[in-house]
Amino acid sequence: MATMRTLTVWFQLFILPVTVYGVCNFPDFLQPHPDIPGSHWLYKVMDQNNERSFTAVQTKVYFQGGSMMVKVKAGRRARNPPSPYNRTCEEVVNGDKFLVRHKDSTGVMKYTCMQFIQRTRNVVQMKEAELSSTYDISLCDDQNLLLDDWPMLEERDVRTNYHKCPLMDGFDLEIYDNKKNRELCADEFVPPRMESECLVGEGIVFTFPGGGRCMMRTLLLNSGDAVHCLASWTEGPYTFAVLRHAKRTYYWGLRFPTRGGSSFTAHLMKDVVFDRGASFSHTMNYLTLTMTSMKLGALCKDAFPKCTTLVGSCTDEVVAKHCPATCGLCSPDTYPTFLDFPSGFRGEWIKSTARGQASVKINTNTINIENFATFQPIQLSGQVANNLYPVVTSFANGCRPRFSCLNMENVTRSVIQYRVGISINWPLFSSETLCDTRSFRSDLPPLFDTYRSELLRNLVRKYNTETVPCDLRANYSFTTQVEGAACKGNLAHKSCYNQKEMTMKLSDCSASPSTTTFSCLASYDGSGGGQFIVTEDKATSEIQCWNFPIDKPGTAYASMAGDCDDQTALRFGLGIGASPEYVLEKMTSTEEDCKDLPSTTKATTTTEKITSKPEGTKNPPYKVETDKPKSTSKPGSVGAVGNGSCRTFYLNQYLIIILLLPVHIWRTYLS
């Protein structure tokens, strides 16, 4: 009898082990954010999870260390909602698999093995074995782990994480609603369209005819709305993508053949689940998209072959817009007329930001912005303000041409400024709305001002830069932080002879080197006040932009040149965007003698000043003006020139010259 009890105890200990070797936690990328209480993952996302619907189902997954809790909220008419359950990590197997204890809502305890596939920061898929009544490490064998076709979605930072969508093309669509068993928008003259990543950051844009009435209550998506990709991956013959609405918390799935060609069938899943077979087993709630890519080929061209049969219908605005050649809105002989960029803008430039560097190449009649697009200046009807250039981007695929407005300004020979406005789809014949002031605005998150911007941004010439006077308004002493150490410093022109360079000296800190010399490439006042100086570090060739904001006296910021604009100080003050390279505080003007500043070059008596494009001129030449040094002498002073640091120098110079005069000249003068 005693032997029987012993065997029973051994058997119970074998099937219910306690983990003693280390702590068993789920991967870090599943854990909640410490600053976001209640952060969770969405799971089995069904038909937008509309909480107001009686049929809605919401499934949320919470992770904390080695615990996983699945909660389900279902409407009273929900069909077959999933059951809630809890899981606890018991053992980590081979570093990336987790043997877990499973407990359902009835209290029944079983075991399974889990593995997590991180598609992106916001999308994770699970692999898991079938539930077992025994604790068996073989559950974690690869052949026992099955992929869950329902991904988990995390909404934390979902609008600031950018993932490029896998399709880059434009398509005419035929849409069939599988759940309603009917074709949508079949009677419309203009078919629905889908354009994906034609310009970087646009995401996927759906356009529905008739303002989208034919799609009412089908997608919770209006005509012209953009969706962005949270993740994409390829498995078997298909590519899968998780989509999100650009402004709202709606999600969809997209499945299409990886090798689709110019015409193929895709599926837009209203329930975010990805069947990997030819048929669908998880849901019938999806749209079948027959997608056809048709290259337009020219700007003055009809969108559809059937336009030639509709000459008598050109009074219809919709027909005329999509049949511009047939309806006489343009002539292939005169439209488009491409223009040339002014010669002063041509060359290769660098946009340097905290996100990295991008090359901008401007030729006679094209501008290519690296990783963005190539634009051509084009003549459109309507008046355009000075320094504004209507431009067009054409594509070699099914994407329709995009029209934008480009604003470029001369600063110096080495620095220009530019910004790109929002894009308007083909067709377009007038520049009035295109180059409206309101067309210059940043993209939605996560791109913000990476490509399009409300404010002008600096470009620096890549080769053969020329220096200009720094025009520091004073010599400054300041305090700053370098690598966590508090420092004192001085910022000044390199010498009274050489005001095209400035030096920053640091002391009382561990930063090295203690003196940095910068060549000045531009110095100008912002439209909102304050001074900006664009410099090149002579040791590292890095480009900086120094901002002395008028509303923050005693403070200056140094940032990457492409991040520098009239809102730089405001963004840094609010902690938005990249941190500045330097923050100079408690700045006070000093009156140091020139003898304390090393001199390496002779003084110059003229300066070259680059003037902006004259009003009304199309192709402005650079103008070189010779300016006499401006006297800042006060009554009674002798030869005070420039800022305070140089005045003593010229006074001493005159005194030395006077003292060295020959004795007979002194006698003649005194007599």
Secondary structure, 3 states (H helix, E strand, C coil): CHHHHHHHHHHHHHHCCCCCCCCCCCCHHHCCCCCCCCCCEEECCEHHHCCCCCCCEEEEEEEECCEEEEEEEECCCCCCCCCCEEEEEEEEECCCEEEEEEEECCCCEEEEEEEEEEEECCEEEEEECCCECCCCHHHHCHHHCEECCCCEEECCCCCCCCECCCCCEEEEEEEEECCCCEEECCCCCCCCEEEECCCCCCCEEEECHHHHHHHCCCCCCCCCCEEEEEEEEEECCEEEEEEEECCCCCEEEEEEECCCCCEEEEEEECECCCCCCCCCCCCCCEEEEEEECCCCCCCCCCCCHHHHHCHHHCCCHHHHHHCCCCCCCCCCCCCCCECCCCHHHCEEEEEEECCEEEEEEECCCCEEECCCEEEEEECCECCCCCCEEEEEECCCCCCCCEEEEEEEEECCCCEEEEEECCCEECCCCECCCCCCHHHCCCCCCCCCCCCCCCCCEEEEECCCCCCCCCCCCCEEEEEEEECCEEEEEEEEECCCCCCCEEEEEEECCCCCCCEEEEEEEEEEECCCCCEEEEEEECCCCCEEEEEECCCCCCCEEEEEHHHCCCCHHHHHHHCCCCCCCEEEEEEEEECCCHHHCCCCCCCCCCCEEECCCCCCCCCCCCCEEECCCCECCCCCCCCCECCHHHHHHHHHHHHHHHHCCCHHHHHHHHC
